[in-house]
Amino acid sequence: MNQEMRQLFGFDIEQVKQLSKDQFRLFMQHKDEFEKEVIKKFPCIVTTVGIAGSKAMAERRFKRVIMDEATMIKEHEAFIASQHAEQIVLVGDQK
């Protein structure tokens, strides 16, 4: 793994592993705040259906949510992702 891949929010992964519980909690709080800012800033977010149900996405609304390979998505996953949409577009295999 190269040095760039080892960096995470300005920390080396090995440094993150060495943080105390309080330091790690603070690190995760900063990470969550960073994610929320990124999600608010950009009009198009590409994510998995699992992340669509995360805390970071909870307040975000989109004009359109596109679910690729929709035939593979479980119903509850599709429901969670669809909560963020004004319009839902399903794209799936037509076998």
N, CA, C and O atoms as a printed pandas DataFrame, in Angstrom:
     atom_number atom_name residue_name chain_id  residue_number  x_coord  y_coord  z_coord
0              1         N          MET        A               1    0.855   -1.163    0.000
1              2        CA          MET        A               1    0.000    0.000    0.000
2              3         C          MET        A               1    0.910    1.238    0.000
3              4         O          MET        A               1    1.795    1.352    0.847
4              5         N          ASN        A               2    0.694    2.175   -0.955
5              6        CA          ASN        A               2    1.541    3.363   -1.026
6              7         C          ASN        A               2    1.177    4.369    0.064
7              8         O          ASN        A               2    0.159    4.224    0.741
8              9         N          GLN        A               3    2.025    5.397    0.228
9             10        CA          GLN        A               3    1.848    6.373    1.304
10            11         C          GLN        A               3    0.522    7.118    1.187
11            12         O          GLN        A               3   -0.141    7.349    2.198
12            13         N          GLU        A               4    0.121    7.499   -0.034
13            14        CA          GLU        A               4   -1.141    8.211   -0.219
14            15         C          GLU        A               4   -2.329    7.371    0.247
15            16         O          GLU        A               4   -3.264    7.892    0.855
16            17         N          MET        A               5   -2.288    6.083   -0.037
17            18        CA          MET        A               5   -3.373    5.202    0.366
18            19         C          MET        A               5   -3.416    5.048    1.887
19            20         O          MET        A               5   -4.471    4.761    2.453
20            21         N          ARG        A               6   -2.275    5.238    2.545
21            22        CA          ARG        A               6   -2.213    5.075    3.992
22            23         C          ARG        A               6   -2.719    6.298    4.735
23            24         O          ARG        A               6   -2.911    6.242    5.950
24            25         N          GLN        A               7   -2.941    7.402    4.033
25            26        CA          GLN        A               7   -3.411    8.623    4.677
26            27         C          GLN        A               7   -4.935    8.616    4.780
27            28         O          GLN        A               7   -5.634    8.199    3.857
28            29         N          LEU        A               8   -5.428    9.082    5.913
29            30        CA          LEU        A               8   -6.867    9.157    6.138
30            31         C          LEU        A               8   -7.131   10.424    6.924
31            32         O          LEU        A               8   -6.824   10.492    8.114
32            33         N          PHE        A               9   -7.700   11.436    6.271
33            34        CA          PHE        A               9   -7.993   12.715    6.923
34            35         C          PHE        A               9   -6.764   13.296    7.612
35            36         O          PHE        A               9   -6.855   13.813    8.725
36            37         N          GLY        A              10   -5.620   13.209    6.950
37            38        CA          GLY        A              10   -4.398   13.792    7.499
38            39         C          GLY        A              10   -3.673   12.904    8.498
39            40         O          GLY        A              10   -2.654   13.319    9.051
40            41         N          PHE        A              11   -4.159   11.717    8.743
41            42        CA          PHE        A              11   -3.525   10.784    9.668
42            43         C          PHE        A              11   -3.057    9.566    8.915
43            44         O          PHE        A              11   -3.729    9.103    7.993
44            45         N          ASP        A              12   -1.930    9.050    9.293
45            46        CA          ASP        A              12   -1.483    7.761    8.799
46            47         C          ASP        A              12   -2.330    6.707    9.509
47            48         O          ASP        A              12   -2.607    6.843   10.701
48            49         N          ILE        A              13   -2.733    5.690    8.817
49            50        CA          ILE        A              13   -3.581    4.646    9.399
50            51         C          ILE        A              13   -2.941    4.062   10.656
51            52         O          ILE        A              13   -3.636    3.764   11.628
52            53         N          GLU        A              14   -1.629    3.899   10.637
53            54        CA          GLU        A              14   -0.941    3.368   11.819
54            55         C          GLU        A              14   -1.062    4.338   12.991
55            56         O          GLU        A              14   -1.172    3.904   14.138
56            57         N          GLN        A              15   -1.042    5.661   12.717
57            58        CA          GLN        A              15   -1.228    6.640   13.777
58            59         C          GLN        A              15   -2.643    6.551   14.359
59            60         O          GLN        A              15   -2.832    6.657   15.570
60            61         N          VAL        A              16   -3.624    6.358   13.491
61            62        CA          VAL        A              16   -5.015    6.252   13.948
62            63         C          VAL        A              16   -5.156    5.055   14.882
63            64         O          VAL        A              16   -5.868    5.129   15.884
64            65         N          LYS        A              17   -4.492    3.971   14.564
65            66        CA          LYS        A              17   -4.564    2.776   15.407
66            67         C          LYS        A              17   -3.992    3.023   16.800
67            68         O          LYS        A              17   -4.359    2.334   17.751
68            69         N          GLN        A              18   -3.097    4.000   16.925
69            70        CA          GLN        A              18   -2.434    4.275   18.200
70            71         C          GLN        A              18   -3.179    5.298   19.062
71            72         O          GLN        A              18   -2.751    5.575   20.182
72            73         N          LEU        A              19   -4.282    5.864   18.565
73            74        CA          LEU        A              19   -5.014    6.874   19.315
74            75         C          LEU        A              19   -5.684    6.273   20.549
75            76         O          LEU        A              19   -6.093    5.112   20.547
76            77         N          SER        A              20   -5.789    7.078   21.596
77            78        CA          SER        A              20   -6.540    6.650   22.780
78            79         C          SER        A              20   -8.031    6.649   22.430
79            80         O          SER        A              20   -8.414    7.130   21.364
80            81         N          LYS        A              21   -8.857    6.122   23.302
81            82        CA          LYS        A              21  -10.303    6.098   23.038
82            83         C          LYS        A              21  -10.850    7.504   22.853
83            84         O          LYS        A              21  -11.640    7.746   21.940
84            85         N          ASP        A              22  -10.439    8.436   23.711
85            86        CA          ASP        A              22  -10.916    9.816   23.593
86            87         C          ASP        A              22  -10.434   10.467   22.307
87            88         O          ASP        A              22  -11.197   11.157   21.631
88            89         N          GLN        A              23   -9.168   10.248   21.969
89            90        CA          GLN        A              23   -8.630   10.802   20.726
90            91         C          GLN        A              23   -9.348   10.201   19.520
91            92         O          GLN        A              23   -9.637   10.904   18.552
92            93         N          PHE        A              24   -9.637    8.895   19.579
93            94        CA          PHE        A              24  -10.326    8.241   18.462
94            95         C          PHE        A              24  -11.744    8.774   18.327
95            96         O          PHE        A              24  -12.217    8.996   17.213
96            97         N          ARG        A              25  -12.434    8.983   19.459
97            98        CA          ARG        A              25  -13.777    9.563   19.423
98            99         C          ARG        A              25  -13.758   10.933   18.756
99           100         O          ARG        A              25  -14.624   11.239   17.936
100          101         N          LEU        A              26  -12.770   11.761   19.107
101          102        CA          LEU        A              26  -12.625   13.087   18.516
102          103         C          LEU        A              26  -12.317   12.976   17.022
103          104         O          LEU        A              26  -12.862   13.726   16.213
104          105         N          PHE        A              27  -11.446   12.042   16.665
105          106        CA          PHE        A              27  -11.124   11.792   15.258
106          107         C          PHE        A              27  -12.386   11.433   14.469
107          108         O          PHE        A              27  -12.615   11.958   13.379
108          109         N          MET        A              28  -13.199   10.535   15.026
109          110        CA          MET        A              28  -14.418   10.110   14.343
110          111         C          MET        A              28  -15.431   11.249   14.253
111          112         O          MET        A              28  -16.158   11.352   13.265
112          113         N          GLN        A              29  -15.485   12.094   15.265
113          114        CA          GLN        A              29  -16.376   13.252   15.228
114          115         C          GLN        A              29  -15.964   14.190   14.091
115          116         O          GLN        A              29  -16.813   14.677   13.344
116          117         N          HIS        A              30  -14.659   14.440   13.963
117          118        CA          HIS        A              30  -14.166   15.285   12.870
118          119         C          HIS        A              30  -14.440   14.641   11.511
119          120         O          HIS        A              30  -14.790   15.329   10.551
120          121         N          LYS        A              31  -14.281   13.323   11.436
121          122        CA          LYS        A              31  -14.560   12.603   10.188
122          123         C          LYS        A              31  -16.030   12.742    9.801
123          124         O          LYS        A              31  -16.348   12.994    8.638
124          125         N          ASP        A              32  -16.924   12.577   10.773
125          126        CA          ASP        A              32  -18.358   12.712   10.509
126          127         C          ASP        A              32  -18.715   14.121   10.044
127          128         O          ASP        A              32  -19.512   14.291    9.122
128          129         N          GLU        A              33  -18.122   15.131   10.685
129          130        CA          GLU        A              33  -18.378   16.518   10.291
130          131         C          GLU        A              33  -17.872   16.780    8.869
131          132         O          GLU        A              33  -18.532   17.462    8.085
132          133         N          PHE        A              34  -16.707   16.238    8.548
133          134        CA          PHE        A              34  -16.139   16.384    7.207
134          135         C          PHE        A              34  -17.066   15.752    6.169
135          136         O          PHE        A              34  -17.343   16.357    5.134
136          137         N          GLU        A              35  -17.544   14.541    6.442
137          138        CA          GLU        A              35  -18.454   13.860    5.517
138          139         C          GLU        A              35  -19.727   14.671    5.297
139          140         O          GLU        A              35  -20.190   14.802    4.163
140          141         N          LYS        A              36  -20.294   15.215    6.366
141          142        CA          LYS        A              36  -21.514   16.018    6.236
142          143         C          LYS        A              36  -21.274   17.239    5.352
143          144         O          LYS        A              36  -22.120   17.582    4.526
144          145         N          GLU        A              37  -20.135   17.891    5.518
145          146        CA          GLU        A              37  -19.819   19.067    4.707
146          147         C          GLU        A              37  -19.668   18.689    3.237
147          148         O          GLU        A              37  -20.156   19.404    2.361
148          149         N          VAL        A              38  -19.003   17.582    2.961
149          150        CA          VAL        A              38  -18.831   17.128    1.574
150          151         C          VAL        A              38  -20.185   16.798    0.963
151          152         O          VAL        A              38  -20.459   17.183   -0.173
152          153         N          ILE        A              39  -21.028   16.095    1.696
153          154        CA          ILE        A              39  -22.341   15.699    1.192
154          155         C          ILE        A              39  -23.219   16.919    0.927
155          156         O          ILE        A              39  -23.980   16.937   -0.041
156          157         N          LYS        A              40  -23.117   17.944    1.786
157          158        CA          LYS        A              40  -23.894   19.176    1.569
158          159         C          LYS        A              40  -23.406   19.947    0.358
159          160         O          LYS        A              40  -24.201   20.563   -0.352
160          161         N          LYS        A              41  -22.106   19.917    0.119
161          162        CA          LYS        A              41  -21.475   20.762   -0.893
162          163         C          LYS        A              41  -21.725   20.293   -2.327
163          164         O          LYS        A              41  -21.907   21.119   -3.221
164          165         N          PHE        A              42  -21.736   19.003   -2.553
165          166        CA          PHE        A              42  -21.793   18.481   -3.910
166          167         C          PHE        A              42  -23.204   18.060   -4.304
167          168         O          PHE        A              42  -23.907   17.429   -3.515
168          169         N          PRO        A              43  -23.624   18.408   -5.528
169          170        CA          PRO        A              43  -24.981   18.077   -5.973
170          171         C          PRO        A              43  -25.158   16.609   -6.360
171          172         O          PRO        A              43  -26.282   16.109   -6.414
172          173         N          CYS        A              44  -24.056   15.925   -6.627
173          174        CA          CYS        A              44  -24.133   14.521   -7.058
174          175         C          CYS        A              44  -23.253   13.685   -6.138
175          176         O          CYS        A              44  -22.055   13.941   -6.015
176          177         N          ILE        A              45  -23.838   12.703   -5.502
177          178        CA          ILE        A              45  -23.114   11.810   -4.605
178          179         C          ILE        A              45  -23.293   10.388   -5.123
179          180         O          ILE        A              45  -24.415    9.952   -5.378
180          181         N          VAL        A              46  -22.186    9.670   -5.277
181          182        CA          VAL        A              46  -22.236    8.272   -5.688
182          183         C          VAL        A              46  -21.875    7.441   -4.469
183          184         O          VAL        A              46  -20.815    7.618   -3.869
184          185         N          THR        A              47  -22.770    6.535   -4.113
185          186        CA          THR        A              47  -22.565    5.746   -2.902
186          187         C          THR        A              47  -23.247    4.386   -3.038
187          188         O          THR        A              47  -23.984    4.134   -3.991
188          189         N          THR        A              48  -22.991    3.539   -2.085
189          190        CA          THR        A              48  -23.694    2.263   -2.027
190          191         C          THR        A              48  -25.029    2.480   -1.318
191          192         O          THR        A              48  -25.215    3.500   -0.654
192          193         N          VAL        A              49  -25.948    1.544   -1.452
193          194        CA          VAL        A              49  -27.224    1.684   -0.750
194          195         C          VAL        A              49  -27.019    1.622    0.759
195          196         O          VAL        A              49  -27.792    2.216    1.511
196          197         N          GLY        A              50  -26.000    0.918    1.206
197          198        CA          GLY        A              50  -25.714    0.849    2.634
198          199         C          GLY        A              50  -25.340    2.203    3.209
199          200         O          GLY        A              50  -25.815    2.570    4.284
200          201         N          ILE        A              51  -24.506    2.943    2.520
201          202        CA          ILE        A              51  -24.097    4.275    2.970
202          203         C          ILE        A              51  -25.251    5.259    2.833
203          204         O          ILE        A              51  -25.302    6.242    3.572
204          205         N          ALA        A              52  -26.163    5.024    1.922
205          206        CA          ALA        A              52  -27.320    5.915    1.748
206          207         C          ALA        A              52  -28.144    6.003    3.030
207          208         O          ALA        A              52  -28.853    6.988    3.236
208          209         N          GLY        A              53  -28.063    5.010    3.878
209          210        CA          GLY        A              53  -28.802    5.017    5.131
210          211         C          GLY        A              53  -27.983    5.484    6.321
211          212         O          GLY        A              53  -28.425    5.360    7.463
212          213         N          SER        A              54  -26.785    6.025    6.067
213          214        CA          SER        A              54  -25.902    6.438    7.160
214          215         C          SER        A              54  -26.317    7.773    7.766
215          216         O          SER        A              54  -27.138    8.495    7.201
216          217         N          LYS        A              55  -25.736    8.095    8.932
217          218        CA          LYS        A              55  -25.991    9.370    9.609
218          219         C          LYS        A              55  -25.663   10.542    8.692
219          220         O          LYS        A              55  -26.392   11.533    8.652
220          221         N          ALA        A              56  -24.572   10.422    7.966
221          222        CA          ALA        A              56  -24.116   11.520    7.110
222          223         C          ALA        A              56  -25.145   11.869    6.038
223          224         O          ALA        A              56  -25.241   13.027    5.631
224          225         N          MET        A              57  -25.903   10.900    5.584
225          226        CA          MET        A              57  -26.881   11.122    4.518
226          227         C          MET        A              57  -28.276   11.450    5.047
227          228         O          MET        A              57  -29.161   11.801    4.268
228          229         N          ALA        A              58  -28.480   11.342    6.333
229          230        CA          ALA        A              58  -29.818   11.449    6.918
230          231         C          ALA        A              58  -30.553   12.740    6.563
231          232         O          ALA        A              58  -31.768   12.716    6.372
232          233         N          GLU        A              59  -29.850   13.855    6.471
233          234        CA          GLU        A              59  -30.506   15.145    6.231
234          235         C          GLU        A              59  -30.498   15.560    4.769
235          236         O          GLU        A              59  -31.048   16.612    4.439
236          237         N          ARG        A              60  -29.909   14.792    3.896
237          238        CA          ARG        A              60  -29.725   15.193    2.510
238          239         C          ARG        A              60  -30.893   14.769    1.640
239          240         O          ARG        A              60  -31.402   13.657    1.783
240          241         N          ARG        A              61  -31.325   15.644    0.739
241          242        CA          ARG        A              61  -32.361   15.340   -0.245
242          243         C          ARG        A              61  -31.761   15.513   -1.633
243          244         O          ARG        A              61  -30.910   16.378   -1.840
244          245         N          PHE        A              62  -32.196   14.701   -2.575
245          246        CA          PHE        A              62  -31.723   14.765   -3.950
246          247         C          PHE        A              62  -32.920   14.839   -4.886
247          248         O          PHE        A              62  -33.988   14.303   -4.586
248          249         N          LYS        A              63  -32.737   15.508   -6.025
249          250        CA          LYS        A              63  -33.798   15.535   -7.033
250          251         C          LYS        A              63  -34.038   14.135   -7.557
251          252         O          LYS        A              63  -35.176   13.747   -7.821
252          253         N          ARG        A              64  -32.961   13.378   -7.707
253          254        CA          ARG        A              64  -33.077   12.056   -8.320
254          255         C          ARG        A              64  -32.123   11.084   -7.634
255          256         O          ARG        A              64  -30.961   11.417   -7.401
256          257         N          VAL        A              65  -32.598    9.902   -7.312
257          258        CA          VAL        A              65  -31.758    8.814   -6.820
258          259         C          VAL        A              65  -31.817    7.712   -7.862
259          260         O          VAL        A              65  -32.891    7.223   -8.213
260          261         N          ILE        A              66  -30.654    7.332   -8.346
261          262        CA          ILE        A              66  -30.561    6.276   -9.361
262          263         C          ILE        A              66  -29.998    5.036   -8.684
263          264         O          ILE        A              66  -28.916    5.074   -8.099
264          265         N          MET        A              67  -30.732    3.949   -8.765
265          266        CA          MET        A              67  -30.287    2.693   -8.180
266          267         C          MET        A              67  -29.879    1.768   -9.308
267          268         O          MET        A              67  -30.717    1.193  -10.003
268          269         N          ASP        A              68  -28.576    1.637   -9.475
269          270        CA          ASP        A              68  -28.030    0.754  -10.500
270          271         C          ASP        A              68  -28.134   -0.687  -10.006
271          272         O          ASP        A              68  -28.053   -0.953   -8.807
272          273         N          GLU        A              69  -28.311   -1.593  -10.933
273          274        CA          GLU        A              69  -28.499   -3.005  -10.603
274          275         C          GLU        A              69  -29.627   -3.161   -9.586
275          276         O          GLU        A              69  -29.502   -3.885   -8.599
276          277         N          ALA        A              70  -30.713   -2.474   -9.850
277          278        CA          ALA        A              70  -31.839   -2.421   -8.921
278          279         C          ALA        A              70  -32.423   -3.804   -8.625
279          280         O          ALA        A              70  -33.006   -4.013   -7.561
280          281         N          THR        A              71  -32.274   -4.729   -9.539
281          282        CA          THR        A              71  -32.819   -6.071   -9.291
282          283         C          THR        A              71  -32.029   -6.794   -8.201
283          284         O          THR        A              71  -32.502   -7.794   -7.662
284          285         N          MET        A              72  -30.842   -6.308   -7.871
285          286        CA          MET        A              72  -30.008   -6.943   -6.850
286          287         C          MET        A              72  -30.194   -6.306   -5.471
287          288         O          MET        A              72  -29.707   -6.842   -4.475
288          289         N          ILE        A              73  -30.889   -5.175   -5.403
289          290        CA          ILE        A              73  -31.052   -4.455   -4.144
290          291         C          ILE        A              73  -32.198   -5.078   -3.339
291          292         O          ILE        A              73  -33.268   -5.364   -3.875
292          293         N          LYS        A              74  -31.954   -5.277   -2.063
293          294        CA          LYS        A              74  -33.021   -5.780   -1.188
294          295         C          LYS        A              74  -34.045   -4.665   -0.986
295          296         O          LYS        A              74  -33.706   -3.484   -1.058
296          297         N          GLU        A              75  -35.288   -5.041   -0.736
297          298        CA          GLU        A              75  -36.368   -4.052   -0.612
298          299         C          GLU        A              75  -36.084   -3.009    0.464
299          300         O          GLU        A              75  -36.304   -1.819    0.238
300          301         N          HIS        A              76  -35.605   -3.431    1.618
301          302        CA          HIS        A              76  -35.355   -2.470    2.692
302          303         C          HIS        A              76  -34.223   -1.508    2.328
303          304         O          HIS        A              76  -34.242   -0.350    2.745
304          305         N          GLU        A              77  -33.226   -1.978    1.547
305          306        CA          GLU        A              77  -32.151   -1.093    1.102
306          307         C          GLU        A              77  -32.693   -0.039    0.137
307          308         O          GLU        A              77  -32.331    1.134    0.222
308          309         N          ALA        A              78  -33.546   -0.458   -0.761
309          310        CA          ALA        A              78  -34.145    0.476   -1.718
310          311         C          ALA        A              78  -35.016    1.492   -0.994
311          312         O          ALA        A              78  -35.031    2.668   -1.355
312          313         N          PHE        A              79  -35.728    1.053    0.009
313          314        CA          PHE        A              79  -36.586    1.958    0.776
314          315         C          PHE        A              79  -35.754    3.030    1.471
315          316         O          PHE        A              79  -36.102    4.209    1.430
316          317         N          ILE        A              80  -34.662    2.629    2.107
317          318        CA          ILE        A              80  -33.798    3.580    2.816
318          319         C          ILE        A              80  -33.244    4.619    1.846
319          320         O          ILE        A              80  -33.294    5.816    2.129
320          321         N          ALA        A              81  -32.725    4.180    0.720
321          322        CA          ALA        A              81  -32.158    5.107   -0.262
322          323         C          ALA        A              81  -33.232    6.016   -0.854
323          324         O          ALA        A              81  -32.970    7.186   -1.132
324          325         N          SER        A              82  -34.435    5.486   -1.046
325          326        CA          SER        A              82  -35.504    6.278   -1.677
326          327         C          SER        A              82  -36.009    7.407   -0.777
327          328         O          SER        A              82  -36.660    8.329   -1.268
328          329         N          GLN        A              83  -35.731    7.359    0.504
329          330        CA          GLN        A              83  -36.145    8.427    1.413
330          331         C          GLN        A              83  -35.475    9.754    1.104
331          332         O          GLN        A              83  -35.952   10.804    1.533
332          333         N          HIS        A              84  -34.370    9.719    0.361
333          334        CA          HIS        A              84  -33.611   10.926    0.035
334          335         C          HIS        A              84  -34.004   11.501   -1.322
335          336         O          HIS        A              84  -33.388   12.467   -1.773
336          337         N          ALA        A              85  -35.003   10.942   -1.978
337          338        CA          ALA        A              85  -35.266   11.277   -3.373
338          339         C          ALA        A              85  -36.591   11.963   -3.605
339          340         O          ALA        A              85  -37.592   11.666   -2.954
340          341         N          GLU        A              86  -36.578   12.897   -4.555
341          342        CA          GLU        A              86  -37.817   13.430   -5.098
342          343         C          GLU        A              86  -38.295   12.508   -6.223
343          344         O          GLU        A              86  -39.495   12.346   -6.445
344          345         N          GLN        A              87  -37.327   11.908   -6.930
345          346        CA          GLN        A              87  -37.633   10.984   -8.026
346          347         C          GLN        A              87  -36.671    9.798   -7.926
347          348         O          GLN        A              87  -35.492    9.977   -7.623
348          349         N          ILE        A              88  -37.169    8.605   -8.178
349          350        CA          ILE        A              88  -36.347    7.396   -8.128
350          351         C          ILE        A              88  -36.258    6.800   -9.527
351          352         O          ILE        A              88  -37.264    6.653  -10.221
352          353         N          VAL        A              89  -35.031    6.457   -9.929
353          354        CA          VAL        A              89  -34.814    5.816  -11.219
354          355         C          VAL        A              89  -34.167    4.465  -10.924
355          356         O          VAL        A              89  -33.113    4.409  -10.290
356          357         N          LEU        A              90  -34.783    3.386  -11.375
357          358        CA          LEU        A              90  -34.241    2.043  -11.179
358          359         C          LEU        A              90  -33.618    1.564  -12.473
359          360         O          LEU        A              90  -34.243    1.608  -13.533
360          361         N          VAL        A              91  -32.379    1.104  -12.377
361          362        CA          VAL        A              91  -31.668    0.586  -13.529
362          363         C          VAL        A              91  -31.286   -0.847  -13.171
363          364         O          VAL        A              91  -30.599   -1.080  -12.177
364          365         N          GLY        A              92  -31.730   -1.805  -13.979
365          366        CA          GLY        A              92  -31.429   -3.203  -13.630
366          367         C          GLY        A              92  -31.249   -4.041  -14.868
367          368         O          GLY        A              92  -31.507   -3.601  -15.989
368          369         N          ASP        A              93  -30.801   -5.259  -14.642
369          370        CA          ASP        A              93  -30.654   -6.209  -15.741
370          371         C          ASP        A              93  -32.025   -6.577  -16.272
371          372         O          ASP        A              93  -32.968   -6.777  -15.506
372          373         N          GLN        A              94  -32.127   -6.662  -17.553
373          374        CA          GLN        A              94  -33.385   -7.032  -18.193
374          375         C          GLN        A              94  -33.295   -8.463  -18.713
375          376         O          GLN        A              94  -33.538   -8.701  -19.896
376          377         N          LYS        A              95  -32.955   -9.410  -17.858
377          378        CA          LYS        A              95  -32.790  -10.817  -18.272
378          379         C          LYS        A              95  -34.122  -11.488  -18.402
379          380         O          LYS        A              95  -34.187  -12.669  -18.741
